[in-house]
Structure formats: C-alpha cells, structure tokens
Amino acid sequence: MTIKFCKKCKTLLNPLEKEGRFFLECKKCGFVDEVKKNLLITSEKIKRPKKIGEGSVKDKDIFATYNHICKKCGYDKAEVIDMGIFYSDEDNLIFLKCGKCGFSERIGRKVS
C-alpha cells in the first residue's frame, strides 16, 4: 500500500484495525477512511544484504610471504612494509608484520 494523506488537513494517515476491519485514521483531525485488507501491510520482514567476503580466512594475512619467525606468536611468515624515507639522509623504515598476530618488528640499521 502506498502512503496516504488526510484529505482535510494533509497529514499522514495511520493504519488502524477495529473488529477485523482496516481503516486509515488521521490523528490530527479524526478523519477515517476504510481500506481493503489485502492492501494493508501490517508487518514486513526486512531483508538483510549478504555480507561479501564471508567464509574467507581471517586469521592470516595473504600478503605475508616473507620467511620470518614472529617473536610474539612464532608464526613463520611476515609481510614486508617499507615506510620510505622522511629526509634524504635517513635510511628507509622497513617493518616485518606477522601474518597471524600483526606484531610488527623494525629491521634495518639500528641507531643508538
């Protein structure tokens, strides 16, 4: 059923059921209009969209291809992340991110 408005005051009509008969009633001015039962939807099930990516592996990183044993969990693959340089006289920041727990370890030149 489409949305109906009151003919007198132009406000939204609300559905109402009395003694097995269905009406549209205006709360503001009291206008009542009878409707057929098959046109009135009293309840409707909301369909939820399917989530994309359900069932994929969530505990391992697909980009973790570098052989490196994690110090935190012992997993043997890591993702190499190169952060680049900030100034011309610095070395690149290179991190190894564990493919399972996400623990990051900095590799490269150690500065004291």
N, C-alpha and C positions, 0 to 999 in steps of 0.2 A: 504494500500500500504506500502511496506517496504521502508526503506531508500535507496536511490540510490546515487551512487557516479559517478563523471565525469570519462569517460574512458581515457581522455587525462591527466588531472592534479590531479586526485584523490581527488577533493574537493566535498563537499556536493552539490547536485543539488536542486534548489529551484523550487517549483511549480509556474506555470505562466499560465494565461488564456488569449488567444487572439482570438477574433471573434468566441467564442463558442467552440474553440478547446483548449485542455490542453497540456501543454508542461512542461518539466523539463529543467531548464536553469542553466548553470554554470555562476556564477557572476565573476569568475576569468578569464576564457579563452573564454567564449562566446559559448561553446558547447550547443546545443539544441537538445532534444530528445522528440518526440511526444508520448503521452500515451493515453490510452483509458479513457473515462470519468468515467466509473464505478470503475476504480482502484484508482482514485484520491479522497482523502477525503479533502474537502475544509473547513468543520467545524465539530467539535466534541463536544458533551456535556459531561462535566466531572461529573461523579457520585460521590457524597459525601457519605462517610460511615455514617451509622446511629450511633448516639451517644448512648452509653449504659447508662442506668440509667435515661433516660428522663421520666418525669412524677412522679418521687418519691418526697416525701415531703422534701423540702429543708430548711424550717424554724425551724425545731425541731430536736434535737439530739436524736437518737434512744437509746443511752446509758444513757440518763438522766432518771434514775429510782428512785433516792433518793428524798424523800419528803422534799423540802426546798423552801421557798418563796424568789425569787430574789429581792434584794434591788433596782435594777435598773428598771426592767420592770414588776415585780410582778408575773412572771410565777412560777408555783408550783412544778416543777421537776428540779433536778440538777444531774450532773454527778460527781461522786466522783473520784478525781485524787490524787493518792498517789505518791509523788515525791521521796520517800525513804529518806535515811539519807546520809549526806556527811562525818560526823565524828561520832565516836562511842558514844560520849557524847551528841549528839543532838537528838531532837525528829523528827519524820517524818514530812515532809511538806505535809499537806493534804489540797487540794483545792476543792471547790464546784463550778463547772462550770455550769452556767444556760443553760438549754436545748433549749432556744429560742434565747436569745441575745448573749450568750457566755461570759457574765460577770463572772469573777472569784473572789471568796472570800476565804481567807485563814481561816481555822478553826484550833482549837487545842490550845496549850498553848501560851498565849500572853507573849511576852518578852518585858520588859520596858527598 
